Amino acid sequence: MDTAQHDKRPQPSRQRLGDRKHETSEQSKHGECIGTMEDKLKFWPDDPPASSRQLRLLAMAASDFFDRSIEELRERKRTPDRVWMRAVCMWIARDAGYTFNSIGEWWKRDHGTVMNAVDLVNDLREQKPAYDKQFRQFALFAKKYIRRHKHAPSPSTRTCKKK
């Protein structure tokens, strides 16, 4: 083999991944800009993710109020009565500060469905007084229900006593 050809081949780097002496603090090992801590933190929301406990309590309140099981409320069926029940819960959750995505995840829907549910509740309350009346009744019921059950242990954390 000719030495001139040998020198033209790319040589593997002998530098270990942890020994990146020539890399600046502005670049990662892949050459991406890292920036300052403030730059990194601006992509994080101001508030941490909310617990889904209140969403579950809201669904439990709806289950009691509308006399349906939580499983029935979370099913994929789109009958007007079930859509209304879910939509009211989604509206209240959104009003409480939950994101469209977090509400959708809990109800096994996407964020667009939650957005439509909020619009549906607003439209029905505005156009049909009976829906507005039931919405206000449920909102009061749910508020009292959640306050009453807020500090009770969740079903998954309860322990069985041995006999």
C-alpha positions in Angstrom: 0.0 0.0 0.0 1.3 3.4 -0.9 1.9 5.8 2.0 0.3 8.7 0.1 -3.0 6.7 -0.2 -2.7 5.7 3.4 -2.6 9.3 4.6 -5.7 10.3 2.6 -8.0 7.9 4.5 -9.9 9.6 7.3 -8.4 8.7 10.7 -10.7 7.6 13.5 -10.8 10.1 16.4 -8.8 8.9 19.4 -10.6 11.3 21.7 -12.9 9.6 24.2 -16.5 11.0 24.6 -15.7 12.4 28.0 -12.5 14.2 26.9 -14.0 16.8 24.7 -11.5 19.5 25.4 -12.1 21.5 22.2 -15.9 21.6 22.6 -17.1 25.0 23.9 -19.7 25.3 26.6 -22.2 26.5 24.0 -22.2 23.2 22.1 -23.2 19.7 23.1 -21.4 16.6 21.9 -23.7 16.7 18.8 -22.8 20.3 17.9 -26.2 21.7 19.1 -26.3 25.0 21.0 -27.1 24.6 24.6 -27.2 28.1 25.9 -27.7 29.4 29.4 -29.9 27.9 32.1 -32.4 30.7 31.5 -32.7 29.6 27.8 -33.3 26.0 28.9 -35.9 26.9 31.4 -38.0 29.1 29.1 -39.4 26.0 27.5 -40.8 24.7 30.8 -44.2 25.9 31.8 -44.5 28.2 34.9 -46.6 25.6 36.8 -45.7 21.9 37.2 -48.2 19.3 35.8 -51.4 19.1 37.8 -52.5 15.9 39.5 -55.1 13.9 37.8 -56.7 13.3 41.2 -59.1 16.3 40.8 -60.1 15.0 37.3 -60.9 11.6 38.8 -62.9 13.3 41.6 -64.8 15.4 39.0 -65.6 12.2 37.0 -66.7 10.5 40.3 -69.0 13.5 41.0 -70.4 13.2 37.4 -71.0 9.5 38.0 -73.0 10.3 41.1 -74.9 13.2 39.7 -75.8 11.7 36.3 -76.1 8.1 37.7 -73.6 6.6 35.2 -70.4 4.7 36.0 -67.1 6.3 35.3 -66.4 3.6 32.7 -69.6 4.5 30.9 -68.6 8.2 30.9 -65.1 7.3 29.5 -66.4 5.0 26.8 -66.1 6.0 23.1 -69.9 6.2 22.6 -71.1 9.6 21.3 -74.7 9.7 22.3 -75.9 13.2 23.2 -76.3 12.4 26.9 -72.8 11.0 27.3 -71.2 13.7 25.2 -73.0 16.3 27.4 -71.8 14.7 30.7 -68.2 14.4 29.5 -68.3 17.9 28.0 -69.4 19.5 31.3 -66.6 17.7 33.1 -64.1 18.9 30.5 -65.4 22.5 30.7 -65.0 22.5 34.5 -61.6 21.0 34.3 -60.5 23.6 31.8 -61.9 26.3 34.0 -59.9 24.9 36.9 -56.7 25.4 34.9 -56.0 22.0 33.4 -54.5 21.9 29.9 -56.5 20.6 26.9 -54.0 17.7 26.6 -54.1 16.7 30.2 -57.9 16.6 30.2 -57.9 14.7 26.9 -55.5 12.1 28.3 -57.6 11.5 31.3 -60.8 11.1 29.3 -59.0 9.1 26.6 -59.6 11.8 24.0 -57.3 14.2 22.1 -57.0 17.9 22.9 -59.2 18.8 19.9 -62.1 16.9 21.4 -61.7 18.8 24.6 -61.7 22.1 22.7 -64.9 21.1 20.9 -66.5 20.1 24.3 -65.8 23.5 25.8 -67.4 25.2 22.8 -70.3 22.8 22.9 -71.0 23.6 26.6 -70.8 27.3 25.9 -73.2 27.1 23.0 -75.7 24.9 24.7 -75.7 27.0 27.9 -76.2 30.1 25.8 -79.0 28.7 23.5 -80.9 26.3 25.8 -81.8 27.4 29.4 -82.4 23.8 30.6 -78.7 22.9 29.8 -77.5 26.0 31.6 -79.6 25.1 34.7 -78.3 21.6 34.8 -74.7 22.8 34.2 -75.0 25.2 37.2 -76.5 22.5 39.4 -73.8 20.0 38.5 -71.0 22.6 39.0 -72.3 23.3 42.6 -72.6 19.5 43.2 -69.1 18.8 41.9 -67.6 21.6 43.9 -69.1 20.2 47.2 -68.3 16.6 46.2 -64.6 17.4 45.5 -64.3 19.4 48.7 -65.8 16.5 50.7 -63.6 13.8 49.0 -60.4 15.8 48.4 -58.5 14.5 51.4 -59.9 11.0 51.5 -57.3 8.4 50.5 -57.5 7.3 46.8 -58.7 3.8 46.1 -55.2 2.8 44.9 -53.6 3.8 48.2 -56.0 2.1 50.6 -54.5 -0.8 52.5 -56.4 -3.9 53.6 -56.3 -4.7 57.3 -55.4 -8.2 58.2 -57.8 -10.2 60.4 
